[in-house]
Amino acid sequence: MTRRPRLALVPGEPAGIGPELVVRAAQRDWDAQLIAYGDRDTLLRAADAIGLPLRLISPNDPSAAGPGRLALVEIPPITTSRFGHPEPRNARTTIAALETAANACLQGLCDGLVTGPVNKAAINDGGIPYTGTTELLAAQARCDVVMMLANDIVRVALATTHLPLREVADAITAEGLERTLRILHAALREDFGIAAPRIAVLGLNPHAGEDGHLGREELDIVIPLLERLRGEDWTLIGPLPADTAFLPSRLTGFDAVLAMYHDQGLPVLKYSGFERAVNLTLGLPYPRVAVDHGTALALAGRGIADPSSLFAAIDTCTRLAAARIARTGVA
């Protein structure tokens, strides 16, 4: 029998709903050991605000398991944040929590990373150029990654992530698409256990370019690449028009969809099941799963934030980490 995975759990923005969601997660028994990376006082204030018990203990404490108890690696903020009011001076400690937790995964101290929502504006206002945690973790691990969001209905990977729309077309290259597809294909096989993944690839332009009448990216870049990769016995469908690719009758034929840009595929995924959606970073040396929502500042500290996405993230990361432990035999 393999051991339970150890998951690093980062609450995210201390003024948002992340801390109270972590408190809610601490009330449940999981098939993994959760180790929070964040501020003790913020978590205790969140527990008090929503009326739930919380005992914070050392990650080495054998009593770590059990409802109401949570192992903690403390990373205190520069200043106290009020719920609903981000403090830019805490930007460095917000980033430090992410980097410290991820480093624990890189060192083998943890088997996976689960992250709560951060406030990009507060981080940038704090003097740290920041586009997203996906990019941060990729830079730290020095590897190429792919962002994929998933729920019980569909998996959507992205060829480009946090780019202004006017920059997307220039970012679609054969080299970049091939790198993305290879990471996605490997993850579907190794992490999700799909022996022969079926990947639908969306076109960049309306109607997938309409045979060149609405743009040539499909003819010049996408189609030649897909034909070459099909020569490796890959099942690649497309390029497909985005407006019909997500019909329920079509989704049954795909294991994942590759969208060309952020808002091409993610609105459909979130509409189809926002509460159970999670955000995965494929290509890292460890599983990373995040919630698929923001900091919800207006809800923070009120005890009404829905923990479903965080619970789904923990469940997903547990399964991925356990599969890697079983596959690699890591003790």
URRADA-V304963 format. One line per field, one symbol per residue. ss: DSSP state (~ for helix, > for strand, _ for the rest). phi: phi as a letter, one per 30 degrees, with the letter a starting at -180 (. if undefined). burial: 1 if it has 16 or more other C-alpha atoms within 10 Angstrom, else 0. A space follows every 10 residues. Layout:
BEGIN
ss->???
phi->???
burial->???
END
This chain:
BEGIN
ss->____>>>>>> _______~~~ ~~~~~_____ _>>>>>>>_~ ~~~~~~~~~~ ____>>>___ ________>> >>>>______ _>__>__~~~ ~~~~~~~~~~ ~~~~~~____ _>>>>____~ ~~~~~_____ __~~~~~~~~ ~____>>>>> ____>>>>__ ____~~~~~~ ~__~~~~~~~ ~~~~~~~~~~ _______>>> >>___~~~~_ ______~~~~ ~~~~~~~~~~ ____>>>>>> _~~~~__~~~ ~____>>>>_ _~~~~~~~~~ ~~~~~~_>>> >>____>>>> >_____~~~_ _______~~~ ~~~~~~~~~~ ~~~~~~~~__ _
phi->.ddddccdbc djedccdeed ddeddddcdb dbdcbdblce dddddddddc ibdaccbddc ddcedkeicb dbcdbdddbd cdejbdcedc eddddddddd dddddddidb cabcbddccd ddddddjcdb cldedddddd dhbdbbdbcb bdcacbcbdb ccbdedcded ddbddddded dddddddddd dcicdbdccc cdddcehhih hjdbkceddd cddedddddd dcidcbckdc dddbdcdedd ddcbcacccd aeddcdeddd ddlddcdbcc cdjddbdbbb dcacdhedcd icicdddedd ddddeddddd dddddddcid d
burial->0001111111 1111111111 1111111001 1111111111 0111111101 0101111010 0001101111 1110111001 1011011111 1011111111 1111110001 1111111111 0110000001 0011111100 1001111111 1001111111 1000000100 0111001111 1011111100 1000001111 1111101110 0000111110 0110110000 0001111111 1100110000 1001111111 1101110011 0101111111 1111011111 1111111001 1010101111 1111111111 1111100000 0
END
